[in-house]
Amino acid sequence: MLSRADLWSLEDYSVHRASFREAVLAHKKNRRVLIGQHIQLIFEDQTTIKYQIQEMLRI
């Protein structure tokens, strides 16, 4: 479970964003299961959720 302490400040995130994004996108490739041509399942975890939260806070 993520807590506020797990998240970077906006300033820190701007420093780490490019490398973190690259790492998360590579990480997500291993968490994707294709079901036919039109459906895919993506299994989220703490890393992928942290990325989503950090991106939402950035906006």
N, C-alpha and C positions, 0 to 999 in steps of 0.2 A: 504494500500500500504506500502511495506517495504522501508525503507531508510537505508542508510549506518549506521546511528546512532542506528538502531535496531539490528545490527549484533554485535557479540562478536569479540574481537581480537582473533587471533589464540591461544594465550596463555590462555585467559579466556575460549575459547571453549574447549580446552583440559581438563580443570578442570571440566567443566559442561557436557561434551560430554556423558558420560555413563548415567547419570540421565535424560538428555534431550532426548537422543535416546529412552530410555525406555518409557518416557512420550509420545513422538511423536508416537511410534508404537502403544501404547494403544489408543491414540487419533484417529489414522487412522482407527482402527477397526470399529469405529462408523461412519466412512465416506465412507464405502465401500458398494456397492449394487451389489449383484450377479444377473446376467441375464443368466439363464441357467447354463450349466456345463462349458462353455468355455469363458464366457465374464464376466468381472466385471468392474464397474465404480468406480473410486475413486475421491471424491470431495476434491480438494485441498483448503487450506485456508492459512492465514498468517503464522500459526505455521508450517504447513507441508512444505511450501515454504522456510521458514527460515531454517529449518533443511536441506533441499536439498542444499541450497546455502552454509551453513556452511560446509557441507560435501565436496562440490566441492572445496571450498577455502582451505580446510585441505589437499587435495591431492597435 
